[in-house]
Amino acid sequence: MAEPESKPPAEGEEEVEEVESGEEQADDDAQTANALSTMMQNPHVLAAIQDKLGSIVGTPSGYIQSLPKVVKRRLKALKKLQFDVVKLESEFYKEVHSLECKYASKYVSLFDKRKDILNGITEPNDDECDWPSEDEKDDEELADMKNKAKVEDEKKEEDKKEEESDAKGVPHFWLTVFKNVDMLSEMVQDQDEPILQHLQDIKVKFSESEPMGFTLEFYFEPNEYFTETLLTKQYTMRFEPDTQDPLAYEGPEIIKCQGCTITWNKGKNVTVKVVKKKQKHKGRGTTRTVTKTVQNDSFFNFFNPPSVPEGEEADMDEDLEALLAADFEIGHFIRERIVPRAVLYFTGEALENDEYEEENEEEHDEEGDYNEDDDPDFNPQGSE
């Protein structure tokens, strides 16, 4: 029996087959998307992807490695010249430190006057108080609005109240400064405030001989908390470049610090606290209360910093490194900002300037996310 002739598919049939093919492709895409979605929900897969991306970021482009040997040789000469620049920078900063030590003695008399006014030892005269303020402008406007005689009477009454006031110097000056500055206010706990009310002065003493650096001196009036009237914190600085990475030199840096012993009166040590724990005997089933002394958060831990490991133990873990970095930053800030400009941190004027500087730095960082000049492996020929 003859087989029936095969006829070419009708036009409609071709369209049906194409539609069926498109539906199959859509199903495959949906399955792929579902599989990818499931994979992306797997934390192990995500971690692997992040590790891979992290290894790619900052990977050299290979331009430096591809340079001819003669060019690499010239780069060595340039780096050696850069090291000579670093050595000159180191000498420059040593000279700056010597100049700072020289002028420190000239500041002494001015800061001593500040201390005497703060603690009510001396009362400034009219010439010493001759400085414009916003309050005076407000007083002038008020005088224009009210009767002159009435204003004078009110002023006399205020002067009389001021004379009768037993306020001495500027109460709680340094405590207010500490609480105004975020970096320091985080350190000051509630139990520290009554002690810091006895703080009379903070001084900076510079050391020009080895070890070079500076010492912060905190002067307290006699109080019920500890026997010392002077607490110190010494910072040692390195002015030479690091031998491990000399070309990364950016100026002098603090390398270690040393606090002092505080002789606390009985029951007044705010740097420790007593914790009570209940322990149960496994065999007998009886319980007992055990007391344990642990460290307590306090500003006065500032005078008991962690030691910088030396020799074979020079490697620091991340936590210790972070603690020391924060301590060095605080010490530098007190020396560089707090002591020279204390009154402006008390009134809050210096805080506005600091915020303005921080905003400018943040804007600069945002605008400078990438600079091809800072990329050591940027290939100018392939920049297109």
C-alpha positions as CSV (number, residue, x, y, z in Angstrom):
1,M,0.0,0.0,0.0
2,A,1.5,3.3,-1.0
3,E,2.4,5.7,1.8
4,P,0.5,8.9,1.8
5,E,2.4,11.8,0.4
6,S,3.9,14.1,3.1
7,K,2.5,17.6,2.7
8,P,4.3,20.7,3.8
9,P,3.0,22.0,7.1
10,A,0.3,24.6,6.9
11,E,1.1,28.2,7.7
12,G,-1.0,28.0,10.9
13,E,0.9,24.9,12.0
14,E,4.3,26.6,11.8
15,E,3.0,29.4,14.0
16,V,1.8,26.9,16.6
17,E,5.2,25.2,16.7
18,E,6.9,28.6,17.1
19,V,4.6,29.5,20.0
20,E,5.2,26.2,21.6
21,S,9.0,26.8,21.3
22,G,8.7,30.3,22.9
23,E,6.8,28.8,25.8
24,E,9.5,26.2,26.4
25,Q,12.2,29.0,26.4
26,A,10.1,31.0,28.9
27,D,9.8,27.9,31.2
28,D,13.6,27.4,31.0
29,D,14.2,31.1,31.9
30,A,11.9,30.9,34.8
31,Q,13.6,27.7,36.1
32,T,17.0,29.4,35.8
33,A,15.8,32.5,37.6
34,N,14.3,30.3,40.4
35,A,17.6,28.4,40.7
36,L,19.6,31.6,40.9
37,S,17.2,33.0,43.5
38,T,17.6,29.9,45.6
39,M,21.4,30.0,45.3
40,M,21.5,33.7,46.3
41,Q,19.6,32.8,49.5
42,N,22.3,30.4,50.5
43,P,24.7,32.2,52.9
44,H,27.6,30.0,51.9
45,V,27.2,31.0,48.2
46,L,26.9,34.6,49.1
47,A,30.1,34.5,51.3
48,A,32.0,32.8,48.4
49,I,30.8,35.6,46.0
50,Q,31.8,38.3,48.4
51,D,35.2,36.8,48.9
52,K,35.7,36.6,45.2
53,L,34.7,40.2,44.7
54,G,36.9,41.3,47.6
55,S,39.9,39.6,46.0
56,I,39.2,41.4,42.7
57,V,38.9,44.9,44.2
58,G,42.3,46.7,44.1
59,T,43.9,44.0,42.1
60,P,46.9,45.5,40.1
61,S,46.2,45.9,36.4
62,G,49.7,44.5,35.6
63,Y,50.9,47.7,34.0
64,I,53.9,48.0,36.4
65,Q,54.8,44.4,36.0
66,S,54.7,44.7,32.2
67,L,57.3,47.6,32.1
68,P,60.7,46.9,30.6
69,K,63.5,46.2,33.1
70,V,65.2,49.5,32.3
71,V,62.1,51.4,33.3
72,K,61.7,49.3,36.5
73,R,65.3,50.2,37.3
74,R,64.5,53.9,37.0
75,L,61.6,53.4,39.4
76,K,64.0,52.1,42.0
77,A,66.0,55.2,41.6
78,L,62.9,57.3,42.1
79,K,61.9,55.4,45.2
80,K,65.4,56.0,46.6
81,L,65.0,59.7,46.0
82,Q,61.6,59.5,47.7
83,F,63.3,58.0,50.8
84,D,65.7,61.0,50.8
85,V,62.6,63.2,50.8
86,V,61.2,61.2,53.7
87,K,64.4,61.7,55.7
88,L,64.2,65.5,55.1
89,E,60.6,65.5,56.3
90,S,61.6,63.7,59.4
91,E,64.2,66.4,60.2
92,F,61.6,69.1,59.4
93,Y,59.2,67.6,62.0
94,K,62.0,67.4,64.6
95,E,62.6,71.1,64.1
96,V,58.9,71.8,64.5
97,H,58.9,69.9,67.7
98,S,61.9,71.9,69.0
99,L,60.1,75.1,68.1
100,E,57.0,73.8,69.9
101,C,59.1,73.1,73.0
102,K,60.6,76.6,72.8
103,Y,57.2,78.4,72.6
104,A,55.6,76.2,75.3
105,S,57.5,78.1,77.9
106,K,56.0,81.4,76.6
107,Y,52.5,80.0,76.9
108,V,53.0,79.2,80.6
109,S,52.2,82.6,82.0
110,L,49.0,82.9,79.9
111,F,47.7,79.5,80.9
112,D,48.5,80.2,84.6
113,K,46.4,83.3,84.4
114,R,43.6,81.2,82.9
115,K,43.9,78.7,85.7
116,D,43.7,81.5,88.4
117,I,40.5,83.0,86.8
118,L,38.9,79.6,86.4
119,N,39.5,78.7,90.0
120,G,38.6,82.1,91.5
121,I,42.1,82.9,92.7
122,T,42.1,86.2,90.8
123,E,39.3,88.4,89.4
124,P,40.0,90.0,86.0
125,N,39.9,93.8,85.7
126,D,37.9,95.8,83.2
127,D,40.8,95.9,80.7
128,E,41.2,92.2,80.8
129,C,37.4,91.8,80.3
130,D,37.4,94.2,77.3
131,W,36.1,91.7,74.6
132,P,33.0,92.0,72.4
133,S,30.2,89.5,72.9
134,E,26.7,88.8,71.6
135,D,25.2,89.6,75.0
136,E,26.3,93.2,74.7
137,K,24.6,93.6,71.3
138,D,21.4,92.2,72.8
139,D,21.7,94.6,75.7
140,E,22.0,97.6,73.3
141,E,18.8,96.6,71.4
142,L,17.0,96.2,74.7
143,A,18.1,99.6,75.8
144,D,16.7,101.2,72.7
145,M,13.3,99.5,73.3
146,K,12.9,100.3,76.9
147,N,13.2,103.4,79.1
148,K,16.9,104.2,79.8
149,A,16.3,104.8,83.5
150,K,14.5,101.6,83.9
151,V,17.3,99.6,82.2
152,E,19.9,101.3,84.4
153,D,17.9,100.3,87.5
154,E,17.7,96.7,86.3
155,K,21.4,96.7,85.6
156,K,22.2,97.9,89.1
157,E,20.0,95.2,90.5
158,E,21.8,92.6,88.4
159,D,25.2,93.9,89.5
160,K,24.1,93.7,93.1
161,K,23.0,90.1,92.7
162,E,26.3,89.3,91.0
163,E,28.2,90.8,94.0
164,E,26.1,88.8,96.4
165,S,26.6,85.6,94.5
166,D,29.1,83.2,96.0
167,A,30.0,81.7,92.6
168,K,33.8,81.2,92.5
169,G,35.7,81.4,89.2
170,V,34.0,79.4,86.4
171,P,32.2,76.4,88.1
172,H,32.7,73.0,86.5
173,F,34.7,74.4,83.7
174,W,36.7,71.3,82.6
175,L,33.8,68.9,83.2
176,T,31.7,71.1,80.9
177,V,34.4,71.0,78.3
178,F,34.6,67.2,78.5
179,K,30.8,66.8,78.2
180,N,30.7,69.2,75.2
181,V,33.2,67.2,73.1
182,D,31.8,63.9,71.8
183,M,35.1,62.1,71.9
184,L,35.5,62.9,75.6
185,S,31.9,62.7,76.7
186,E,31.8,59.1,75.7
187,M,34.5,58.4,78.3
188,V,32.9,60.3,81.2
189,Q,30.4,58.2,83.2
190,D,27.9,59.4,85.8
191,Q,30.2,58.4,88.7
192,D,33.1,60.4,87.1
193,E,31.3,63.7,87.2
194,P,31.6,64.5,90.9
195,I,35.4,63.8,90.7
196,L,36.0,65.9,87.5
197,Q,34.4,68.8,89.3
198,H,37.6,68.9,91.3
199,L,39.7,69.2,88.2
200,Q,41.4,72.6,88.3
201,D,43.8,72.6,85.3
202,I,45.2,70.6,82.4
203,K,48.8,71.3,81.1
204,V,51.0,69.9,78.4
205,K,54.7,69.5,78.9
206,F,56.9,68.7,75.9
207,S,60.0,66.6,76.0
208,E,62.8,67.5,73.5
209,S,65.2,64.9,74.7
210,E,64.8,61.1,74.3
211,P,62.2,59.8,74.5
212,M,60.6,62.7,72.5
213,G,57.0,63.4,73.1
214,F,54.7,65.1,75.5
215,T,53.0,64.6,78.9
216,L,49.4,65.6,79.9
217,E,49.1,66.8,83.5
218,F,45.7,66.9,85.2
219,Y,45.7,69.0,88.4
220,F,43.0,68.3,91.0
221,E,42.2,70.0,94.2
222,P,42.3,67.8,97.4
223,N,39.3,65.6,97.3
224,E,37.6,62.6,98.9
225,Y,38.3,60.2,96.1
226,F,42.1,59.8,95.8
227,T,45.2,61.1,97.5
228,E,47.0,62.5,94.4
229,T,46.6,66.1,93.3
230,L,48.4,65.5,90.0
231,L,47.6,62.7,87.5
232,T,49.8,62.3,84.4
233,K,49.7,60.6,81.0
234,Q,53.0,60.4,79.0
235,Y,53.1,59.9,75.2
236,T,56.2,58.8,73.4
237,M,56.5,59.9,69.7
238,R,58.5,58.6,66.8
239,F,59.8,61.2,64.4
240,E,61.7,58.8,62.1
241,P,60.1,56.7,59.4
242,D,59.1,53.2,60.2
243,T,61.9,50.8,59.1
244,Q,59.4,48.3,57.9
245,D,57.6,50.7,55.5
246,P,59.7,54.0,55.3
247,L,58.0,55.3,52.2
248,A,54.6,55.4,54.0
249,Y,55.9,58.1,56.3
250,E,53.3,60.9,57.0
251,G,54.9,62.7,59.9
252,P,55.5,61.9,63.6
253,E,53.3,59.5,65.3
254,I,52.6,58.3,68.9
255,I,54.0,54.9,69.4
256,K,53.2,54.2,73.1
257,C,51.8,55.8,76.3
258,Q,52.2,55.4,80.0
259,G,49.7,56.4,82.7
260,C,50.1,56.7,86.4
261,T,49.0,55.1,89.6
262,I,45.9,56.4,91.3
263,T,45.7,55.8,95.1
264,W,41.9,55.5,95.6
265,N,40.4,56.0,99.0
266,K,38.4,53.1,100.4
267,G,35.2,52.6,98.6
268,K,35.8,55.4,96.1
269,N,37.5,53.6,93.2
270,V,35.1,54.2,90.2
271,T,37.2,52.1,87.8
272,V,36.1,48.8,89.4
273,K,32.9,47.3,90.4
274,V,31.9,44.3,92.5
275,V,29.8,41.6,90.8
276,K,28.0,38.9,92.8
277,K,27.5,35.5,91.4
278,K,25.7,32.4,92.7
279,Q,27.5,29.1,92.5
280,K,25.8,25.7,93.0
281,H,27.7,22.7,94.4
282,K,27.3,19.8,92.0
283,G,27.4,17.1,94.7
284,R,25.7,18.7,97.6
285,G,23.3,20.9,95.7
286,T,24.0,23.8,98.0
287,T,24.5,27.4,96.6
288,R,26.9,30.1,97.7
289,T,27.4,33.7,96.6
290,V,30.8,34.7,95.3
291,T,31.9,38.3,94.8
292,K,34.3,39.3,92.0
293,T,35.9,42.6,91.2
294,V,35.8,43.6,87.5
295,Q,36.8,46.7,85.6
296,N,34.2,49.4,85.4
297,D,33.7,52.0,82.6
298,S,35.2,55.2,83.7
299,F,37.1,58.2,82.4
300,F,39.9,57.4,84.9
301,N,40.8,54.2,83.0
302,F,42.5,56.8,80.7
303,F,45.4,56.7,83.2
304,N,45.7,52.9,82.9
305,P,46.3,52.3,79.2
306,P,47.2,48.9,77.7
307,S,50.9,48.3,77.2
308,V,52.4,48.2,73.7
309,P,54.0,44.8,73.2
310,E,57.7,44.8,72.3
311,G,60.2,42.2,71.1
312,E,58.8,38.8,70.2
313,E,55.3,39.9,71.3
314,A,55.3,42.9,69.0
315,D,52.3,41.6,67.0
316,M,49.1,43.1,68.3
317,D,45.6,41.7,67.9
318,E,42.9,43.9,66.3
319,D,41.2,44.7,69.6
320,L,44.4,45.9,71.3
321,E,45.4,47.9,68.2
322,A,42.0,49.6,68.1
323,L,42.2,50.5,71.9
324,L,45.7,52.0,71.5
325,A,44.7,53.9,68.3
326,A,41.7,55.4,70.2
327,D,43.9,56.3,73.2
328,F,46.6,58.0,71.0
329,E,43.9,60.0,69.2
330,I,42.4,61.2,72.5
331,G,45.8,62.2,73.8
332,H,46.7,64.1,70.7
333,F,43.3,65.8,70.6
334,I,43.7,67.0,74.3
335,R,47.1,68.3,73.5
336,E,46.4,69.9,70.2
337,R,42.8,71.3,70.7
338,I,41.5,71.1,74.3
339,V,44.3,72.7,76.2
340,P,45.1,75.6,73.8
341,R,41.4,76.4,73.1
342,A,39.6,75.3,76.3
343,V,37.3,78.4,76.7
344,L,36.0,77.9,73.1
345,Y,35.1,74.3,73.8
346,F,33.4,75.5,77.0
347,T,31.2,78.0,75.1
348,G,30.8,75.6,72.1
349,E,32.3,77.9,69.5
350,A,35.2,75.5,68.8
351,L,32.6,72.7,68.3
352,E,31.1,74.6,65.4
353,N,34.5,75.0,63.7
354,D,35.3,71.3,64.2
355,E,31.9,70.3,62.6
356,Y,32.6,72.6,59.6
357,E,36.1,71.1,59.1
358,E,34.6,67.5,59.3
359,E,31.9,68.4,56.7
360,N,34.6,69.8,54.3
361,E,36.6,66.6,54.8
362,E,33.6,64.4,54.1
363,E,32.7,66.4,50.9
364,H,36.3,66.1,49.8
365,D,36.3,62.3,50.3
366,E,33.0,61.9,48.4
367,E,34.3,63.9,45.5
368,G,37.6,62.0,45.4
369,D,36.3,58.4,45.3
370,Y,38.7,57.6,42.4
371,N,41.7,59.4,41.1
372,E,43.7,57.8,38.3
373,D,46.8,59.6,39.5
374,D,46.6,57.7,42.8
375,D,46.5,54.3,41.1
376,P,50.0,52.9,40.9
377,D,49.1,50.5,38.2
378,F,47.0,52.9,36.0
379,N,47.9,52.4,32.4
380,P,47.7,55.7,30.5
381,Q,47.8,53.9,27.1
382,G,44.7,51.8,27.9
383,S,42.7,54.6,29.5
384,E,40.5,54.9,26.5
